Amino acid sequence: MQHADINAVCAIEQQVQLHPWTSSQFADSVDRYQATVIEHHDEILGFCIMQKVLDEANLLLMAIAPKYQGNGFGAKILNDAITRLGSKCVQVFLEVRQSNHTAIALYEKVGFHQIDLRKNYYPAPNQQREHAVIMVNMLNEDVFSFQK
């Protein structure tokens, strides 16, 4: 992702999020995090933002434009973003709205599994709150050793 991509990324974000990020948040992400876009014929189809901290990463935000959802682009950009983290990254964490079954299925397909539930985390319509599903993908489980 480059600064020139921010308007297109914001347009996608506006279509898919109840509480979308601002253009300044995306600009900050370009400078501070691993921010990737997926495009076809110069059109941005989606984006993925990862925050790497030592040997772990957090998936901060990811979206595919609604008209391109269901075509495998989410898995492609997520797998690419994980690969870009490098072999020293051993796990990736994320949180997702409990009601977002499509995203949860995508994350499970890519190797994530639920490890916790953060109750009443996300704001929801009508002054309600929604739980966040906490998921992890253990990328390099062979780096761990266990001893008695």
DSSP file with accessible surface (Angstrom, degrees, kcal/mol):
  #  RESIDUE AA STRUCTURE BP1 BP2  ACC     N-H-->O    O-->H-N    N-H-->O    O-->H-N    TCO  KAPPA ALPHA  PHI   PSI    X-CA   Y-CA   Z-CA
    1    1 A M              0   0   34      0, 0.0     2,-0.3     0, 0.0    34,-0.2   0.000 360.0 360.0 360.0 137.8    0.0    0.0    0.0
    2    2 A Q    >   -     0   0  136      1,-0.1     3,-2.1    29,-0.0     4,-0.4  -0.812 360.0-103.1-121.7 165.3    1.2    3.5   -0.9
    3    3 A H  G >  S+     0   0   93     -2,-0.3     3,-1.4     1,-0.3     4,-0.3   0.848 120.6  62.9 -58.3 -30.8   -0.1    6.9    0.1
    4    4 A A  G 3  S+     0   0   88      1,-0.3     4,-0.3     2,-0.1    -1,-0.3   0.701  98.6  57.3 -67.1 -16.8   -1.6    7.2   -3.4
    5    5 A D  G <> S+     0   0   28     -3,-2.1     4,-2.5     1,-0.2    -1,-0.3   0.555  78.9  93.4 -87.9  -9.4   -3.8    4.1   -2.6
    6    6 A I  H <> S+     0   0   14     -3,-1.4     4,-3.1    -4,-0.4     5,-0.2   0.877  81.0  52.3 -61.3 -40.9   -5.5    5.7    0.5
    7    7 A N  H  > S+     0   0  136     -4,-0.3     4,-1.9    -3,-0.3    -1,-0.2   0.932 113.3  44.6 -61.1 -43.5   -8.6    7.1   -1.2
    8    8 A A  H  > S+     0   0   42     -4,-0.3     4,-1.8    -3,-0.2    -1,-0.2   0.908 114.3  49.2 -66.8 -40.2   -9.4    3.7   -2.8
    9    9 A V  H  X S+     0   0    0     -4,-2.5     4,-2.7     1,-0.2    -2,-0.2   0.919 110.2  51.1 -65.4 -43.0   -8.7    1.9    0.5
   10   10 A C  H  X S+     0   0   18     -4,-3.1     4,-2.6    -5,-0.2    -1,-0.2   0.885 106.4  55.5 -61.8 -37.3  -10.9    4.4    2.4
   11   11 A A  H  X S+     0   0   50     -4,-1.9     4,-1.1    -5,-0.2    -1,-0.2   0.911 110.2  44.9 -63.2 -41.2  -13.7    3.8   -0.1
   12   12 A I  H >X S+     0   0    7     -4,-1.8     4,-1.2     2,-0.2     3,-0.7   0.946 111.9  52.6 -65.3 -46.4  -13.6    0.0    0.5
   13   13 A E  H >X S+     0   0    1     -4,-2.7     4,-2.0     1,-0.3     3,-0.6   0.893 105.2  55.0 -57.6 -40.5  -13.5    0.6    4.3
   14   14 A Q  H 3< S+     0   0  123     -4,-2.6    -1,-0.3     1,-0.2    -2,-0.2   0.826 108.2  50.3 -62.6 -31.0  -16.6    2.8    4.1
   15   15 A Q  H << S+     0   0  118     -4,-1.1    -1,-0.2    -3,-0.7    -2,-0.2   0.728 120.2  31.1 -79.1 -24.2  -18.5    0.0    2.4
   16   16 A V  H << S+     0   0   47     -4,-1.2     2,-0.4    -3,-0.6    -2,-0.2   0.597 103.2  72.7-115.3 -13.7  -17.6   -2.7    4.8
   17   17 A Q     <  -     0   0   63     -4,-2.0    -1,-0.0    -5,-0.2    46,-0.0  -0.859  54.7-153.0-112.7 142.3  -17.2   -1.3    8.3
   18   18 A L  S    S+     0   0   98     -2,-0.4    -1,-0.1     1,-0.3   106,-0.0   0.829 105.9  26.1 -71.0 -35.0  -19.6    0.0   10.9
   19   19 A H  S    S-     0   0  112     -3,-0.1    -1,-0.3   104,-0.1    -5,-0.1  -0.733  93.0-162.1-128.8  79.8  -16.9    2.2   12.3
   20   20 A P        -     0   0   40      0, 0.0     2,-0.1     0, 0.0    -6,-0.1  -0.256  20.3-108.6 -69.9 151.3  -14.4    2.8    9.4
   21   21 A W        -     0   0   54      1,-0.1     2,-0.1     2,-0.0    -4,-0.1  -0.382  36.0-116.3 -66.5 157.1  -10.9    4.0    9.8
   22   22 A T     >  -     0   0   68      1,-0.1     4,-1.9    -2,-0.1     3,-0.2  -0.464  23.9-107.9 -90.8 164.9  -10.0    7.5    8.7
   23   23 A S  H  > S+     0   0   67      1,-0.2     4,-2.6     2,-0.2     5,-0.2   0.863 121.1  56.2 -62.1 -33.4   -7.7    8.4    5.9
   24   24 A S  H  > S+     0   0   81      1,-0.2     4,-2.4     2,-0.2    -1,-0.2   0.878 104.4  52.7 -68.8 -32.4   -5.2    9.7    8.5
   25   25 A Q  H  > S+     0   0   82     -3,-0.2     4,-1.9     2,-0.2    -1,-0.2   0.906 111.3  46.7 -66.3 -39.7   -5.2    6.2   10.2
   26   26 A F  H  X S+     0   0    0     -4,-1.9     4,-2.1     2,-0.2    -2,-0.2   0.910 110.7  52.1 -67.4 -40.4   -4.5    4.6    6.8
   27   27 A A  H  X S+     0   0   25     -4,-2.6     4,-1.4     1,-0.2    -2,-0.2   0.924 110.0  49.1 -61.0 -42.2   -1.7    7.1    6.1
   28   28 A D  H  X S+     0   0   67     -4,-2.4     4,-1.9     1,-0.2     5,-0.2   0.897 109.1  53.6 -62.7 -39.1   -0.2    6.3    9.5
   29   29 A S  H  X S+     0   0    2     -4,-1.9     4,-2.6     1,-0.2    -1,-0.2   0.872 102.5  56.6 -65.2 -38.1   -0.4    2.6    8.7
   30   30 A V  H  < S+     0   0   29     -4,-2.1    -1,-0.2     1,-0.2     5,-0.2   0.900 114.9  39.6 -59.0 -38.2    1.4    3.0    5.4
   31   31 A D  H  < S+     0   0  113     -4,-1.4    -2,-0.2    -5,-0.2    -1,-0.2   0.765 128.1  28.6 -82.7 -26.8    4.3    4.5    7.4
   32   32 A R  H  < S+     0   0  149     -4,-1.9     2,-0.2    -5,-0.1    -3,-0.2   0.676 114.7  37.9-111.6 -24.1    4.3    2.3   10.5
   33   33 A Y  S  < S-     0   0   51     -4,-2.6     2,-1.0    -5,-0.2    18,-0.2  -0.692  89.1 -85.1-125.1 177.0    2.9   -1.2    9.6
   34   34 A Q  E     +A   50   0A  45     16,-2.3    16,-2.8    -2,-0.2     2,-0.5  -0.763  53.8 178.7 -84.4 102.4    3.0   -3.8    6.9
   35   35 A A  E     +A   49   0A  14     -2,-1.0     2,-0.3    14,-0.2    14,-0.2  -0.953   0.7 178.9-115.1 122.5    0.2   -2.5    4.7
   36   36 A T  E     -A   48   0A  10     12,-2.9    12,-2.4    -2,-0.5     2,-0.3  -0.923  12.9-161.2-125.8 145.2   -0.7   -4.4    1.5
   37   37 A V  E     -A   47   0A  27     -2,-0.3     2,-0.5    10,-0.2    10,-0.2  -0.893  11.0-144.6-118.5 155.8   -3.2   -4.0   -1.3
   38   38 A I  E     +A   46   0A  30      8,-2.1     7,-3.2    -2,-0.3     8,-1.3  -0.981  29.0 174.9-116.0 131.0   -4.4   -6.5   -3.8
   39   39 A E  E     -A   44   0A 100     -2,-0.5     2,-0.3     5,-0.3     5,-0.2  -0.939  23.1-163.1-137.6 160.7   -5.2   -5.1   -7.2
   40   40 A H  E >  S-A   43   0A 113      3,-2.2     3,-1.6    -2,-0.3    -2,-0.0  -0.974  82.0  -7.5-144.6 125.8   -6.3   -6.2  -10.7
   41   41 A H  T 3  S-     0   0  161     -2,-0.3     3,-0.1     1,-0.3    -1,-0.1   0.919 130.7 -55.0  51.0  47.2   -5.9   -4.0  -13.8
   42   42 A D  T 3  S+     0   0  151      1,-0.2     2,-0.5    -3,-0.0    -1,-0.3   0.595 112.7 120.4  65.1  12.9   -4.9   -1.1  -11.6
   43   43 A E  E <   -A   40   0A  77     -3,-1.6    -3,-2.2   -35,-0.0     2,-0.5  -0.933  64.2-129.3-107.5 129.2   -8.1   -1.4   -9.4
   44   44 A I  E     +A   39   0A  19     -2,-0.5    -5,-0.3    -5,-0.2     3,-0.1  -0.642  25.6 179.3 -78.2 123.6   -7.6   -2.0   -5.7
   45   45 A L  E     -     0   0A   2     -7,-3.2    20,-3.4    -2,-0.5     2,-0.3   0.677  60.6 -31.9 -95.7 -25.2   -9.8   -4.9   -4.7
   46   46 A G  E     -AB  38  64A   0     -8,-1.3    -8,-2.1    18,-0.3    -1,-0.3  -0.978  53.3-131.9-177.1-178.9   -8.8   -5.0   -1.0
   47   47 A F  E     -AB  37  63A   0     16,-2.4    16,-2.1    -2,-0.3     2,-0.3  -0.963   3.3-158.0-151.7 163.5   -6.2   -4.4    1.6
   48   48 A C  E     -AB  36  62A   0    -12,-2.4   -12,-2.9    -2,-0.3     2,-0.5  -0.974   5.9-163.5-148.6 131.6   -4.5   -6.0    4.7
   49   49 A I  E     -AB  35  61A   0     12,-3.0    11,-2.2    -2,-0.3    12,-1.4  -0.977   9.7-176.1-123.9 120.9   -2.7   -4.2    7.5
   50   50 A M  E     -AB  34  59A   0    -16,-2.8   -16,-2.3    -2,-0.5     2,-0.6  -0.918  15.6-152.7-115.7 141.0   -0.4   -6.2    9.9
   51   51 A Q  E     - B   0  58A  53      7,-2.8     7,-2.2    -2,-0.4     2,-0.4  -0.954  15.7-157.4-111.7 112.3    1.5   -4.9   12.9
   52   52 A K  E     + B   0  57A  97     -2,-0.6     2,-0.4     5,-0.2     5,-0.3  -0.779  13.0 179.4 -94.2 131.5    4.6   -7.0   13.6
   53   53 A V  E >   - B   0  56A  71      3,-3.0     3,-2.4    -2,-0.4     2,-0.2  -0.950  60.9 -59.0-133.1 108.6    6.0   -7.0   17.1
   54   54 A L  T 3  S-     0   0  156     -2,-0.4    34,-0.0     1,-0.3    -1,-0.0  -0.339 122.0 -14.0  54.9-116.7    9.2   -9.1   17.6
   55   55 A D  T 3  S+     0   0   77     -2,-0.2    35,-3.1    34,-0.1    36,-0.9   0.204 129.1  68.0-102.6  17.3    8.2  -12.6   16.6
   56   56 A E  E <   -Bc  53  91A  69     -3,-2.4    -3,-3.0    33,-0.2     2,-0.3  -0.851  60.4-160.4-127.1 166.3    4.4  -12.0   16.6
   57   57 A A  E     -Bc  52  92A   0     34,-1.7    36,-2.7    -2,-0.3     2,-0.4  -0.979   9.0-145.3-144.5 156.3    2.0  -10.0   14.5
   58   58 A N  E     -Bc  51  93A  53     -7,-2.2    -7,-2.8    -2,-0.3     2,-0.9  -0.991  17.5-135.1-120.7 129.8   -1.5   -8.6   14.8
   59   59 A L  E     +B   50   0A  13     34,-3.0    36,-0.5    -2,-0.4    -9,-0.2  -0.764  28.8 178.8 -79.6 107.8   -3.9   -8.4   11.9
   60   60 A L  E     -     0   0A  59    -11,-2.2     2,-0.3    -2,-0.9    -1,-0.2   0.888  58.9 -10.6 -80.5 -42.1   -5.2   -4.9   12.5
   61   61 A L  E     +B   49   0A  17    -12,-1.4   -12,-3.0    -3,-0.1     2,-0.3  -0.970  57.7 171.5-162.5 143.1   -7.5   -4.5    9.5
   62   62 A M  E     +B   48   0A  21     -2,-0.3     2,-0.3   -14,-0.2   -14,-0.2  -0.978   8.0 163.0-155.3 141.0   -8.5   -6.3    6.3
   63   63 A A  E     -B   47   0A  10    -16,-2.1   -16,-2.4    -2,-0.3     2,-0.4  -0.972  22.7-153.4-159.1 150.4  -11.2   -5.9    3.8
   64   64 A I  E     -B   46   0A  14     -2,-0.3   -18,-0.3   -18,-0.2     5,-0.1  -0.972  42.9 -99.2-120.0 137.9  -12.2   -6.9    0.2
   65   65 A A    >>  -     0   0    8    -20,-3.4     3,-2.3    -2,-0.4     4,-0.7  -0.284  36.3-118.2 -54.9 137.3  -14.5   -4.6   -1.8
   66   66 A P  G >4 S+     0   0   52      0, 0.0     3,-1.1     0, 0.0    -1,-0.1   0.847 111.8  57.5 -50.8 -39.6  -18.0   -6.1   -1.6
   67   67 A K  G 34 S+     0   0  148      1,-0.2    -2,-0.1     3,-0.0   -22,-0.0   0.678 112.0  43.0 -70.0 -12.3  -18.3   -6.7   -5.3
   68   68 A Y  G X4 S+     0   0   50     -3,-2.3     3,-1.0   -23,-0.2     5,-0.4   0.408  86.5 116.9-109.7  -0.3  -15.1   -8.9   -5.2
   69   69 A Q  T <<  +     0   0  100     -3,-1.1    -4,-0.0    -4,-0.7    -6,-0.0  -0.339  68.1  34.4 -67.6 149.7  -15.9  -10.8   -2.1
   70   70 A G  T 3  S+     0   0   83      1,-0.0    -1,-0.2    -2,-0.0    -3,-0.0   0.549  90.7  97.4  84.9   9.5  -16.3  -14.6   -2.4
   71   71 A N  S <  S-     0   0  102     -3,-1.0    -2,-0.1     0, 0.0    -1,-0.0   0.220 101.9 -99.9-113.0  11.6  -13.7  -14.9   -5.1
   72   72 A G  S  > S+     0   0   30      3,-0.0     4,-2.0     1,-0.0     5,-0.1   0.448  88.9 120.2  87.9   1.5  -10.7  -16.0   -3.0
   73   73 A F  H  > S+     0   0   48     -5,-0.4     4,-2.6     1,-0.2     5,-0.3   0.849  71.2  56.9 -69.6 -32.7   -9.1  -12.6   -2.9
   74   74 A G  H  > S+     0   0    9      2,-0.2     4,-2.3     1,-0.2     5,-0.2   0.943 109.4  44.6 -61.8 -47.0   -9.3  -12.5    0.9
   75   75 A A  H  > S+     0   0   11      1,-0.2     4,-2.7     2,-0.2     5,-0.3   0.900 113.0  53.0 -63.9 -39.4   -7.4  -15.7    1.3
   76   76 A K  H  X S+     0   0  129     -4,-2.0     4,-2.2     2,-0.2    -2,-0.2   0.946 113.0  41.0 -62.5 -48.4   -4.8  -14.5   -1.3
   77   77 A I  H  X S+     0   0    4     -4,-2.6     4,-2.7     2,-0.2    -1,-0.2   0.902 116.2  50.1 -71.0 -35.0   -4.0  -11.2    0.4
   78   78 A L  H  X S+     0   0    0     -4,-2.3     4,-2.5    -5,-0.3     5,-0.2   0.940 111.9  46.9 -68.3 -44.3   -4.0  -12.7    3.8
   79   79 A N  H  X S+     0   0   77     -4,-2.7     4,-2.4    -5,-0.2    -1,-0.2   0.912 113.5  49.8 -61.4 -41.0   -1.7  -15.5    2.8
   80   80 A D  H  X S+     0   0   60     -4,-2.2     4,-2.5    -5,-0.3    -2,-0.2   0.931 110.4  49.7 -62.9 -44.5    0.6  -13.0    1.1
   81   81 A A  H  X S+     0   0    0     -4,-2.7     4,-1.0     2,-0.2    -2,-0.2   0.908 111.1  49.3 -62.7 -40.4    0.6  -10.8    4.1
   82   82 A I  H >X S+     0   0   20     -4,-2.5     3,-0.8     1,-0.2     4,-0.6   0.929 110.7  50.2 -64.9 -42.8    1.5  -13.7    6.4
   83   83 A T  H >< S+     0   0  109     -4,-2.4     3,-1.4     1,-0.2    -2,-0.2   0.916 106.2  56.3 -61.1 -41.1    4.3  -14.7    4.0
   84   84 A R  H 3< S+     0   0  150     -4,-2.5    -1,-0.2     1,-0.3    -2,-0.2   0.734  92.2  71.3 -64.3 -22.9    5.7  -11.1    4.0
   85   85 A L  H << S-     0   0    4     -4,-1.0    -1,-0.3    -3,-0.8     3,-0.2   0.804 103.6-134.1 -63.4 -27.9    6.0  -11.3    7.8
   86   86 A G    X<  -     0   0   35     -3,-1.4     3,-1.3    -4,-0.6    -1,-0.1  -0.067  23.2 -69.7  94.4 166.3    8.9  -13.7    7.3
   87   87 A S  T 3  S+     0   0   99      1,-0.3    -1,-0.2    -3,-0.1    -3,-0.0   0.668 122.1  66.6 -72.0 -17.6    9.9  -16.9    8.9
   88   88 A K  T 3  S+     0   0  166     -3,-0.2     2,-0.6   -34,-0.0    -1,-0.3   0.638  78.8  93.3 -79.8 -11.6   10.8  -15.4   12.3
   89   89 A C    <   +     0   0    0     -3,-1.3   -33,-0.2     1,-0.2   -34,-0.1  -0.724  52.4 179.4 -82.6 119.9    7.2  -14.6   12.9
   90   90 A V        +     0   0    8    -35,-3.1    49,-1.7    -2,-0.6    50,-1.2   0.658  59.1  15.8 -99.5 -19.5    5.7  -17.5   14.8
   91   91 A Q  E     -cD  56 138A  28    -36,-0.9   -34,-1.7    47,-0.3     2,-0.4  -0.991  53.9-153.8-156.4 149.8    2.1  -16.4   15.4
   92   92 A V  E     -cD  57 137A   0     45,-1.9    45,-2.1    -2,-0.3     2,-0.3  -0.991  15.6-161.7-124.3 131.5   -0.5  -14.0   14.1
   93   93 A F  E     +cD  58 136A  45    -36,-2.7   -34,-3.0    -2,-0.4     2,-0.3  -0.787  13.6 166.9-108.3 155.2   -3.4  -12.8   16.3
   94   94 A L  E     - D   0 135A   7     41,-2.0    41,-2.6    -2,-0.3     2,-0.4  -0.974  23.0-144.0-156.2 163.2   -6.6  -11.1   15.2
   95   95 A E  E     + D   0 134A  64    -36,-0.5     2,-0.3    -2,-0.3    39,-0.2  -0.989  20.5 179.4-130.5 145.0  -10.0  -10.2   16.6
   96   96 A V  E     - D   0 133A   7     37,-1.7    37,-3.3    -2,-0.4     2,-0.1  -0.989  38.2 -91.1-144.9 146.5  -13.3  -10.3   14.6
   97   97 A R  E >   - D   0 132A  30     -2,-0.3     3,-1.8    35,-0.2    35,-0.2  -0.362  34.1-129.8 -57.3 136.1  -16.9   -9.6   15.3
   98   98 A Q  T 3  S+     0   0   81     33,-2.4    -1,-0.1     1,-0.3    34,-0.1   0.819 107.9  55.2 -59.8 -29.2  -18.6  -12.8   16.5
   99   99 A S  T 3  S+     0   0   68     32,-0.3     2,-2.0     1,-0.2    -1,-0.3   0.588  81.1  94.1 -81.2  -8.1  -21.4  -12.2   13.9
  100  100 A N    <>  +     0   0   69     -3,-1.8     4,-2.4     1,-0.2     5,-0.2  -0.466  45.2 161.5 -87.2  71.6  -18.9  -12.0   11.0
  101  101 A H  H  >  +     0   0  135     -2,-2.0     4,-2.4     1,-0.2    -1,-0.2   0.832  69.3  57.1 -63.1 -34.0  -19.2  -15.7   10.0
  102  102 A T  H  > S+     0   0  114     -3,-0.2     4,-2.0     2,-0.2    -1,-0.2   0.939 109.9  43.9 -64.3 -45.7  -17.8  -15.1    6.5
  103  103 A A  H  > S+     0   0   13      2,-0.2     4,-2.9     1,-0.2     5,-0.2   0.920 112.1  52.9 -66.0 -42.4  -14.6  -13.6    7.9
  104  104 A I  H  X S+     0   0   25     -4,-2.4     4,-2.6     1,-0.2     5,-0.2   0.925 108.9  50.0 -60.0 -42.3  -14.3  -16.3   10.6
  105  105 A A  H  X S+     0   0   54     -4,-2.4     4,-2.3     2,-0.2    -1,-0.2   0.908 111.1  49.6 -62.7 -41.1  -14.6  -19.0    7.9
  106  106 A L  H  X S+     0   0   38     -4,-2.0     4,-1.8     2,-0.2    -2,-0.2   0.947 111.1  48.6 -61.5 -48.2  -11.9  -17.3    5.9
  107  107 A Y  H  X>S+     0   0   23     -4,-2.9     5,-2.8     1,-0.2     4,-0.6   0.912 111.6  49.4 -61.7 -40.4   -9.5  -17.0    8.9
  108  108 A E  H ><5S+     0   0  110     -4,-2.6     3,-1.0     1,-0.2    -1,-0.2   0.908 107.7  54.8 -64.5 -38.6  -10.1  -20.7    9.7
  109  109 A K  H 3<5S+     0   0  159     -4,-2.3    -1,-0.2     1,-0.3    -2,-0.2   0.859 108.0  49.6 -61.7 -34.1   -9.4  -21.6    6.1
  110  110 A V  H 3<5S-     0   0   17     -4,-1.8    -1,-0.3    -5,-0.1    -2,-0.2   0.551 132.4 -89.2 -86.1  -6.6   -6.0  -19.8    6.3
  111  111 A G  T <<5S+     0   0   39     -3,-1.0    27,-0.4    -4,-0.6    -3,-0.2   0.510  80.7 133.4 115.9   6.3   -5.1  -21.6    9.5
  112  112 A F      < -     0   0    6     -5,-2.8    -1,-0.3    25,-0.2     2,-0.3  -0.547  29.6-172.1 -83.8 154.3   -6.5  -19.5   12.4
  113  113 A H  E     -E  136   0A  93     23,-2.1    23,-2.2    -2,-0.2     2,-0.2  -0.984  30.9 -96.3-142.9 154.4   -8.4  -20.9   15.3
  114  114 A Q  E     +E  135   0A 103     -2,-0.3    21,-0.3    21,-0.2     3,-0.1  -0.467  38.1 167.0 -71.9 135.4  -10.3  -19.3   18.2
  115  115 A I  E     -     0   0A  83     19,-3.1     2,-0.3     1,-0.4    20,-0.2   0.521  63.7  -6.1-120.2 -15.3   -8.5  -19.0   21.5
  116  116 A D  E     -E  134   0A 103     18,-1.5    18,-2.4     2,-0.0     2,-0.4  -0.976  55.5-124.9-165.7 174.5  -10.8  -16.6   23.4
  117  117 A L  E     -E  133   0A  46     -2,-0.3     2,-0.8    16,-0.2    16,-0.2  -0.994  13.4-153.2-135.1 123.8  -13.8  -14.4   23.4
  118  118 A R  E >   -E  132   0A 106     14,-3.3    14,-2.8    -2,-0.4     3,-0.9  -0.882  27.2-136.5 -98.6 107.4  -13.7  -10.8   24.4
  119  119 A K  E 3  S-     0   0A 147     -2,-0.8    12,-0.1     1,-0.2    11,-0.1  -0.369  73.3  -4.4 -73.6 139.4  -17.2  -10.0   25.6
  120  120 A N  E 3  S+     0   0A  92      9,-0.1    11,-0.2    -2,-0.1    -1,-0.2   0.819  88.5 138.0  53.5  41.8  -19.0   -6.8   24.6
  121  121 A Y  E <   +     0   0A  90     -3,-0.9    10,-0.2     9,-0.8    -2,-0.1   0.918  50.0  56.3 -84.9 -47.7  -16.0   -5.5   22.8
  122  122 A Y  E    S-E  130   0A  45      8,-2.8     8,-2.7     1,-0.0     2,-0.2  -0.688  82.7-118.3 -92.6 140.1  -17.4   -4.0   19.6
  123  123 A P  E     -E  129   0A  45      0, 0.0     6,-0.2     0, 0.0  -105,-0.1  -0.503  37.3-171.7 -68.3 142.5  -20.0   -1.3   19.4
  124  124 A A  E  >  -E  128   0A  20      4,-2.5     4,-0.7    -2,-0.2     3,-0.4  -0.843  31.5 -72.3-129.6 167.3  -23.1   -2.5   17.6
  125  125 A P  T >4 S+     0   0   81      0, 0.0     3,-1.1     0, 0.0    -1,-0.1  -0.143 110.9  29.7 -57.9 158.2  -26.2   -0.8   16.3
  126  126 A N  T 34 S-     0   0  144      1,-0.2     3,-0.1     2,-0.0     0, 0.0   0.851 132.5 -64.9  60.6  39.0  -28.9    0.4   18.8
  127  127 A Q  T 34 S+     0   0  188     -3,-0.4    -1,-0.2     1,-0.2     2,-0.1   0.728 102.7 134.7  61.2  22.1  -26.5    1.1   21.7
  128  128 A Q  E <<  - E   0 124A 125     -3,-1.1    -4,-2.5    -4,-0.7     2,-0.3  -0.445  47.3-136.4 -93.6 173.2  -25.7   -2.7   21.8
  129  129 A R  E     - E   0 123A 130     -6,-0.2     2,-0.4    -2,-0.1    -9,-0.1  -0.927  10.6-150.7-128.4 154.9  -22.3   -4.4   22.1
  130  130 A E  E     - E   0 122A  32     -8,-2.7    -8,-2.8    -2,-0.3    -9,-0.8  -0.969  20.4-112.6-129.4 143.9  -20.9   -7.4   20.3
  131  131 A H  E     -     0   0A  48     -2,-0.4   -33,-2.4   -11,-0.2     2,-0.5  -0.374  24.1-136.1 -71.3 150.7  -18.4  -10.0   21.3
  132  132 A A  E     -DE  97 118A   0    -14,-2.8   -14,-3.3   -35,-0.2     2,-0.6  -0.926   9.4-140.6-107.4 130.9  -15.0  -10.3   19.6
  133  133 A V  E     -DE  96 117A   4    -37,-3.3   -37,-1.7    -2,-0.5     2,-0.5  -0.809  15.7-147.6 -87.8 124.1  -13.6  -13.7   18.7
  134  134 A I  E     -DE  95 116A  16    -18,-2.4   -19,-3.1    -2,-0.6   -18,-1.5  -0.845  23.2-179.8 -95.4 126.9   -9.9  -13.8   19.4
  135  135 A M  E     -DE  94 114A   1    -41,-2.6   -41,-2.0    -2,-0.5     2,-0.3  -0.889  12.5-164.4-127.8 156.9   -8.0  -16.0   16.9
  136  136 A V  E     -DE  93 113A   5    -23,-2.2   -23,-2.1    -2,-0.3     2,-0.5  -0.983  11.7-154.2-138.9 149.3   -4.4  -17.1   16.4
  137  137 A N  E     -D   92   0A  16    -45,-2.1   -45,-1.9    -2,-0.3     2,-1.0  -0.982  14.9-149.7-121.4 112.6   -2.5  -18.7   13.6
  138  138 A M  E     +D   91   0A  44     -2,-0.5     3,-0.4   -27,-0.4   -47,-0.3  -0.755  21.0 177.9 -83.9 103.5    0.6  -20.6   14.9
  139  139 A L  S    S+     0   0   45    -49,-1.7     2,-0.3    -2,-1.0    -1,-0.2   0.883  71.0  23.9 -79.1 -43.0    2.9  -20.2   11.9
  140  140 A N    >   +     0   0   40    -50,-1.2     3,-2.0     1,-0.1    -1,-0.2  -0.573  63.0 161.5-127.5  69.1    6.1  -21.9   13.0
  141  141 A E  G >   +     0   0  128     -3,-0.4     3,-1.6    -2,-0.3    -1,-0.1   0.762  69.3  72.7 -63.4 -20.8    5.1  -24.4   15.7
  142  142 A D  G 3  S+     0   0  137      1,-0.3    -1,-0.3    -3,-0.1    -2,-0.0   0.625  81.7  71.6 -71.9  -9.1    8.4  -26.2   15.2
  143  143 A V  G <  S+     0   0   83     -3,-2.0     2,-0.3   -53,-0.1    -1,-0.3   0.660  84.2  85.2 -79.3 -11.0   10.3  -23.3   16.9
  144  144 A F    <   -     0   0   84     -3,-1.6     2,-0.4    -4,-0.2     0, 0.0  -0.659  61.4-166.0 -90.4 143.3    8.8  -24.4   20.3
  145  145 A S        -     0   0   95     -2,-0.3     2,-0.4     2,-0.0    -2,-0.0  -0.973   4.4-154.9-126.7 146.0   10.4  -27.0   22.4
  146  146 A F        -     0   0  189     -2,-0.4     2,-0.3     2,-0.0    -2,-0.0  -0.964  12.8-178.1-122.4 137.3    8.9  -28.8   25.3
  147  147 A Q              0   0  174     -2,-0.4    -2,-0.0     0, 0.0     0, 0.0  -0.966 360.0 360.0-135.2 151.9   10.8  -30.4   28.2
  148  148 A K              0   0  257     -2,-0.3    -2,-0.0     0, 0.0     0, 0.0  -0.556 360.0 360.0 -86.2 360.0    9.9  -32.3   31.2
